[in-house]
Amino acid sequence: MKKLTHLLAATALTATAAAPAMAEKWDMPMAYSASNFHSATGAEFAKCVTTGTGGEIEIVTHPSGSLFKGADIKRAIQTGQAPIGERLLSGHQNENALFGFDSIPFLATSFDDSAKLWEAAKPSIEKLLAEQNLTLLYAVPWPPQGLYFKDEVNSVADMKGIKFRSYNNATSRLAELTGMLPVTIEAAEISQAFATGVADSMVSSGSTGYDRKVWESLNYFYEVDAWLPRNYVMVNSDIWAGVSDANKNVINACAELAEYAGNWRAKEYTGFTLQGLRDGGMNVGPASEQMTNELKEIGVTMTNEWLDAAGDEGKAIVDAFNSQ
């Protein structure tokens, strides 16, 4: 809390010192619903920047993929169609395996381990983004990922042929290795996809299921704690270069505050949303011992595949994480 107070004070002081200048409007596309904690954190970050810069930079958030669909957000920022935005890091794994560091099954399965893994990977991710004309501002983890199903599942064999919502390379590969059928579905389309039978399962956090009211279509959530993927907020590097030092200080302070608040929300939201799934009528609990063991075997396969694809830099990230 002391850290939070200092950040707010620093932001307020910078805002007071800022000199009047031409106002800029930054549209900020986001893939998830406005009620999602990532979107709520992003909205507060936007307000912090707008207030802290004295209105010189006004950030306006556009949740639910309303400005650009999730898969198009990063490209829009790289090319300057939008100055700033939020996206799932592992959504870019098809570009470079390093982006999927946080979706290695059963490597980092708790918030503490997720923080350690991010510390190990952050320099490589910042370098990779910089090569793509992007500057990292902050990143926030999702709660641990579990498996959603319409019908009861007790083993990998029970999953065969089930239509599975995928959102990155790791989820598509998980579907293949379990015999499920991957269907690419953006977060904003989840409710409709389940209601119309386009998909009958997914791996995601309790947060996503709660926000999209998936109990209206699905009945089971298994707490397998597969991984904790991260969303991140990026800004176009050319646009960032034109921001005054004073306003950069404000934005960085707001970003640090957002990361702190987002991490806190993710932890607090975990229990709340799982209870929300129960209240909605879902069966929520751990997977069977057989299914857990079979998924961990699949996790070993996927880990080795990721290490092969990510090369020496990927191995260095995992080694650095394991040595902490």
C-alpha positions as CSV (number, residue, x, y, z in Angstrom):
1,M,0.0,0.0,0.0
2,K,2.9,2.3,0.7
3,K,4.2,1.7,-2.9
4,L,0.7,2.5,-4.2
5,T,0.6,5.8,-2.3
6,H,4.1,6.8,-3.5
7,L,3.1,6.1,-7.1
8,L,-0.1,8.2,-6.8
9,A,1.8,11.0,-5.3
10,A,4.5,10.9,-8.0
11,T,1.8,11.0,-10.7
12,A,0.0,13.9,-9.1
13,L,3.2,15.9,-8.7
14,T,4.1,15.3,-12.4
15,A,0.7,16.4,-13.5
16,T,1.0,19.6,-11.5
17,A,4.4,20.3,-13.1
18,A,3.3,19.5,-16.7
19,A,3.2,22.5,-19.0
20,P,0.1,23.0,-21.2
21,A,0.5,21.4,-24.7
22,M,-1.6,20.2,-27.6
23,A,-3.9,17.4,-26.5
24,E,-3.6,14.0,-28.0
25,K,-6.3,11.3,-28.1
26,W,-5.0,7.7,-27.9
27,D,-7.5,5.1,-28.7
28,M,-6.7,1.8,-26.8
29,P,-8.2,-1.4,-28.3
30,M,-8.7,-4.3,-25.9
31,A,-10.0,-7.8,-26.6
32,Y,-11.9,-8.6,-23.5
33,S,-15.3,-7.3,-22.1
34,A,-15.4,-4.1,-20.1
35,S,-16.3,-6.1,-17.0
36,N,-13.2,-8.3,-17.2
37,F,-10.5,-7.3,-14.6
38,H,-7.9,-6.7,-17.3
39,S,-10.2,-4.2,-19.0
40,A,-11.1,-2.6,-15.7
41,T,-7.4,-2.2,-14.9
42,G,-6.8,-0.8,-18.4
43,A,-9.6,1.7,-18.0
44,E,-8.1,2.9,-14.7
45,F,-4.7,3.1,-16.3
46,A,-6.2,5.3,-19.1
47,K,-7.8,7.6,-16.6
48,C,-4.6,7.8,-14.6
49,V,-2.7,8.9,-17.7
50,T,-5.4,11.4,-18.8
51,T,-5.4,13.0,-15.4
52,G,-1.7,12.8,-14.8
53,T,-0.8,14.5,-18.1
54,G,-3.3,17.2,-17.4
55,G,-5.3,16.0,-20.5
56,E,-2.3,16.3,-22.8
57,I,-2.7,12.6,-23.6
58,E,-6.2,11.3,-23.3
59,I,-6.5,7.5,-23.5
60,V,-9.9,6.1,-24.5
61,T,-10.3,2.3,-24.1
62,H,-12.3,0.2,-26.5
63,P,-13.1,-3.2,-24.9
64,S,-14.7,-6.4,-26.3
65,G,-12.7,-6.2,-29.6
66,S,-14.9,-3.2,-30.6
67,L,-12.1,-1.2,-32.3
68,F,-9.9,-4.1,-33.5
69,K,-10.4,-7.8,-32.9
70,G,-8.0,-9.4,-30.5
71,A,-5.9,-11.0,-33.3
72,D,-5.5,-7.7,-35.1
73,I,-4.6,-5.4,-32.1
74,K,-0.8,-5.9,-32.2
75,R,-0.6,-5.3,-35.9
76,A,-2.7,-2.2,-35.6
77,I,-0.3,-0.7,-33.0
78,Q,2.8,-1.7,-35.0
79,T,1.5,0.1,-38.0
80,G,0.2,3.1,-36.2
81,Q,-3.5,2.5,-36.7
82,A,-3.8,2.7,-32.9
83,P,-1.1,4.2,-30.6
84,I,-1.6,1.8,-27.7
85,G,-3.5,-1.4,-26.9
86,E,-3.7,-4.6,-24.9
87,R,-3.2,-8.2,-26.1
88,L,-2.5,-11.7,-24.8
89,L,1.2,-12.3,-25.1
90,S,0.9,-15.9,-26.1
91,G,-1.4,-14.9,-28.9
92,H,1.8,-14.1,-30.9
93,Q,3.4,-17.5,-30.5
94,N,3.0,-18.2,-34.2
95,E,5.4,-15.3,-34.8
96,N,8.0,-16.3,-32.3
97,A,8.0,-19.2,-29.8
98,L,9.3,-16.9,-27.1
99,F,5.9,-15.2,-26.9
100,G,4.5,-18.5,-25.5
101,F,6.8,-18.7,-22.5
102,D,3.9,-18.3,-20.2
103,S,1.8,-21.1,-21.8
104,I,4.2,-24.0,-21.1
105,P,1.9,-26.5,-19.3
106,F,2.6,-27.0,-15.6
107,L,5.8,-25.0,-15.6
108,A,4.5,-22.0,-13.6
109,T,1.2,-22.9,-11.9
110,S,0.9,-20.3,-9.1
111,F,1.0,-16.6,-9.0
112,D,4.5,-16.6,-7.2
113,D,5.9,-18.9,-9.9
114,S,4.3,-16.8,-12.7
115,A,6.0,-13.7,-11.3
116,K,9.4,-15.5,-11.3
117,L,8.9,-16.7,-14.8
118,W,8.0,-13.2,-16.0
119,E,11.1,-11.8,-14.3
120,A,13.2,-14.4,-16.3
121,A,11.4,-13.7,-19.6
122,K,10.8,-10.0,-19.5
123,P,14.2,-8.8,-21.0
124,S,13.8,-11.2,-23.9
125,I,10.2,-10.1,-24.5
126,E,11.0,-6.4,-24.3
127,K,13.8,-6.9,-26.8
128,L,11.6,-8.9,-29.2
129,L,8.8,-6.2,-29.0
130,A,11.3,-3.4,-29.6
131,E,12.4,-5.1,-32.8
132,Q,8.7,-4.9,-33.9
133,N,8.4,-1.2,-33.1
134,L,6.6,-1.8,-29.8
135,T,7.3,-0.6,-26.3
136,L,6.1,-2.7,-23.3
137,L,4.3,-0.7,-20.6
138,Y,3.0,-3.3,-18.2
139,A,1.8,-6.9,-18.0
140,V,-0.7,-8.7,-15.8
141,P,-1.3,-12.4,-15.4
142,W,-4.6,-14.3,-15.7
143,P,-5.7,-16.6,-12.9
144,P,-4.6,-20.3,-13.3
145,Q,-6.1,-21.9,-16.3
146,G,-8.6,-24.7,-15.9
147,L,-10.6,-26.9,-18.3
148,Y,-14.3,-26.2,-19.1
149,F,-16.6,-28.9,-20.5
150,K,-20.2,-29.4,-21.3
151,D,-20.2,-33.0,-20.1
152,E,-18.3,-34.8,-17.4
153,V,-14.7,-35.8,-18.3
154,N,-12.5,-38.1,-16.3
155,S,-9.7,-38.9,-18.7
156,V,-8.0,-37.8,-21.9
157,A,-9.9,-40.5,-23.7
158,D,-13.2,-38.8,-22.8
159,M,-12.1,-35.7,-24.6
160,K,-11.8,-37.2,-28.0
161,G,-13.8,-35.4,-30.7
162,I,-14.9,-32.6,-28.4
163,K,-14.9,-29.1,-30.1
164,F,-12.4,-27.1,-28.2
165,R,-11.9,-23.3,-28.2
166,S,-8.3,-22.4,-29.0
167,Y,-6.7,-18.9,-28.7
168,N,-3.0,-19.6,-29.3
169,N,-0.5,-22.2,-30.4
170,A,-0.4,-23.9,-27.0
171,T,-4.2,-24.4,-26.8
172,S,-4.3,-25.7,-30.4
173,R,-1.6,-28.2,-29.6
174,L,-3.3,-29.2,-26.4
175,A,-6.4,-30.0,-28.4
176,E,-4.5,-32.1,-30.9
177,L,-2.7,-34.1,-28.2
178,T,-5.9,-34.8,-26.4
179,G,-7.9,-35.7,-29.5
180,M,-10.1,-32.6,-29.3
181,L,-11.0,-30.5,-32.3
182,P,-9.5,-26.9,-32.1
183,V,-11.7,-24.0,-33.1
184,T,-10.2,-20.5,-33.0
185,I,-12.6,-18.2,-31.1
186,E,-11.9,-14.7,-29.9
187,A,-12.8,-13.9,-26.3
188,A,-15.6,-11.6,-27.3
189,E,-17.3,-14.5,-29.2
190,I,-17.1,-17.1,-26.4
191,S,-20.7,-16.9,-25.2
192,Q,-22.2,-17.2,-28.7
193,A,-19.8,-20.0,-29.7
194,F,-20.9,-22.2,-26.7
195,A,-24.6,-21.3,-27.1
196,T,-24.6,-22.3,-30.7
197,G,-22.5,-25.4,-30.3
198,V,-19.5,-24.1,-32.3
199,A,-17.4,-25.2,-29.3
200,D,-18.2,-27.3,-26.2
201,S,-15.0,-26.8,-24.1
202,M,-12.0,-24.6,-23.5
203,V,-9.0,-24.0,-21.3
204,S,-9.2,-20.7,-19.5
205,S,-9.4,-19.0,-16.2
206,G,-12.4,-18.8,-13.9
207,S,-12.4,-15.1,-14.7
208,T,-13.2,-15.6,-18.4
209,G,-15.9,-18.2,-17.7
210,Y,-17.5,-15.9,-15.1
211,D,-17.4,-12.8,-17.3
212,R,-19.0,-14.7,-20.2
213,K,-21.6,-16.6,-18.1
214,V,-20.5,-19.9,-19.6
215,W,-22.7,-21.8,-17.1
216,E,-25.5,-21.1,-19.5
217,S,-23.9,-23.6,-21.9
218,L,-21.2,-25.6,-20.0
219,N,-21.5,-27.6,-16.8
220,Y,-18.0,-28.6,-15.6
221,F,-14.8,-26.7,-14.6
222,Y,-11.7,-28.7,-13.7
223,E,-9.0,-26.9,-11.7
224,V,-5.9,-28.2,-13.4
225,D,-3.8,-25.0,-13.0
226,A,-2.2,-25.5,-16.4
227,W,-0.5,-22.1,-16.7
228,L,-1.0,-18.4,-16.0
229,P,-0.9,-16.5,-19.3
230,R,-0.3,-12.7,-19.4
231,N,-2.0,-9.8,-21.1
232,Y,0.3,-6.9,-21.8
233,V,-0.2,-3.2,-22.8
234,M,2.1,-1.9,-25.6
235,V,2.6,1.4,-27.3
236,N,3.9,2.2,-30.8
237,S,7.6,3.0,-30.3
238,D,7.5,5.8,-32.9
239,I,4.7,7.5,-31.0
240,W,6.4,6.8,-27.7
241,A,9.5,8.5,-28.9
242,G,7.5,11.7,-29.5
243,V,6.2,11.8,-25.9
244,S,7.7,14.4,-23.6
245,D,9.9,13.1,-20.7
246,A,7.4,14.5,-18.2
247,N,4.5,12.6,-19.8
248,K,6.6,9.4,-20.1
249,N,7.2,9.6,-16.4
250,V,3.5,9.9,-15.8
251,I,2.6,7.0,-18.2
252,N,5.3,4.8,-16.6
253,A,4.1,5.6,-13.1
254,C,0.5,4.8,-14.2
255,A,1.7,1.6,-15.8
256,E,3.5,0.5,-12.6
257,L,0.4,1.2,-10.7
258,A,-1.8,-0.8,-13.2
259,E,0.5,-3.8,-13.0
260,Y,0.4,-3.7,-9.2
261,A,-3.4,-3.4,-9.2
262,G,-3.9,-5.9,-11.9
263,N,-1.8,-8.6,-10.1
264,W,-3.8,-7.9,-6.9
265,R,-7.1,-8.2,-8.8
266,A,-6.0,-11.4,-10.5
267,K,-5.4,-13.1,-7.1
268,E,-8.5,-11.8,-5.5
269,Y,-10.6,-12.5,-8.5
270,T,-9.6,-16.2,-8.6
271,G,-11.7,-17.4,-5.7
272,F,-14.5,-14.9,-6.4
273,T,-15.0,-16.1,-10.0
274,L,-14.8,-19.8,-9.1
275,Q,-17.6,-19.3,-6.6
276,G,-19.5,-17.4,-9.3
277,L,-19.2,-20.4,-11.5
278,R,-20.6,-22.6,-8.7
279,D,-23.4,-20.1,-8.1
280,G,-24.3,-20.3,-11.8
281,G,-24.7,-24.0,-11.4
282,M,-21.4,-25.4,-12.6
283,N,-19.5,-28.3,-11.1
284,V,-16.2,-26.9,-10.0
285,G,-13.4,-29.0,-8.6
286,P,-10.1,-30.7,-9.2
287,A,-9.7,-33.1,-12.2
288,S,-9.5,-36.9,-11.5
289,E,-6.1,-38.3,-10.7
290,Q,-6.0,-40.2,-14.0
291,M,-6.8,-37.0,-16.0
292,T,-4.2,-35.0,-14.0
293,N,-1.5,-37.5,-14.7
294,E,-2.3,-37.8,-18.4
295,L,-2.3,-34.0,-18.8
296,K,1.1,-33.8,-17.1
297,E,2.5,-36.3,-19.6
298,I,1.1,-34.1,-22.4
299,G,2.7,-31.1,-20.6
300,V,6.1,-32.7,-20.8
301,T,5.6,-33.2,-24.6
302,M,4.6,-29.6,-25.1
303,T,7.4,-28.3,-22.9
304,N,10.0,-30.2,-25.0
305,E,8.4,-28.9,-28.2
306,W,8.5,-25.3,-27.0
307,L,12.1,-25.6,-25.9
308,D,13.0,-26.9,-29.4
309,A,11.2,-24.1,-31.1
310,A,12.4,-21.3,-28.7
311,G,16.1,-22.4,-29.0
312,D,18.8,-21.2,-26.7
313,E,17.0,-18.1,-25.6
314,G,14.0,-20.1,-24.5
315,K,16.1,-22.6,-22.6
316,A,17.8,-19.7,-20.9
317,I,14.4,-18.4,-19.7
318,V,13.4,-21.8,-18.3
319,D,16.8,-22.3,-16.7
320,A,16.7,-18.8,-15.1
321,F,13.2,-19.6,-13.8
322,N,14.2,-23.0,-12.4
323,S,17.3,-21.5,-10.7
324,Q,15.3,-19.0,-8.6
